[in-house]
């Protein structure tokens, strides 16, 4: 079963961030990102939301594995698909 840390690691790699780069973006040290990815550290909601914003994932996907992208990205993709459907 995939853990939240596994999903976080996958999202980080897909976005092209190293642990050090992600840590700098969210204002922590690389060690903290490593602990998140190994599921040894469970962040408070504010910190988790900050990490999710940087990686463009939802808190729901981070914790439970559902609804991968942020609502904004989903709305944009829907608008793009609708525009192509009208042509």
N, C-alpha and C positions, 0 to 999 in steps of 0.2 A: 504494500500500500504506500502510495506517495505521500510524503510528509510536506508540511508547509515549506520547510527549508529546501526540499528538493525542487519545489515549484519556483521558489525565489532564485535559486541557483540557475535553473533553466532560463528564467526570464532575464536574469543578468547577462548570461552568456549570449542569448539571442539579441540583446540590445547592444552587445559589444563592449560592455563594461568589465574591467578587472575588479576584483574586490577592493583594491585601493582606490580606483576611480569612483566606484559607487560610494564608498565611505566618504570621500571628499565631497561628493554631491549632497549627501544627506547630513553631513556634519558629525561624523563619528570616526572611529579608527578601524582599520582593516580587520582587526581581530573581532570586532563586533559583527561585521558582515559574515565572517567565518563561523561564528557561533550561531548566527541566525540560520545559515545554510545547513548547519549540522543539527539544527533544531534543539540546541542546548540552551538557547536564549529565547525567551518569549517576550517580545517588546510590548510596551504600552501602546495604546491605540494611536496616539499622536505620532510616535516614531514609525509605527507600521504604516500609517497613512502616508507619511513622507516618503518612505521607501517605495511604496506602491505608486505614488505619483511620478517619481523619477523613472520607474520602470514601465509606466503606463499599464499597470495591472490593477484589478480591483482588490479590495480587502477580502471580499468574498472568495475570489479565486485563490488568493494567497493562503487563506485559512482552510477553505473547504474544497477548492478545486473546481469551482463553477464560475461562469461568466468571466472570461479571461481579460477582455479589454475594458477600458474605462467607458463610461456612458457617452462621453463626448466623442470618442473615436467611433463607437457604435453608431451614433447619430450621423456622423460624417459619412461612414461607409454606407448607411442606408440611403442617405441623400444622393450619393454617387451612383449607387445601384438604381435608384428611382430615375435619375437623369438619363442613364443609359437605356432604361426600359421605355422611356418616352420617345426615343429616337426611332 
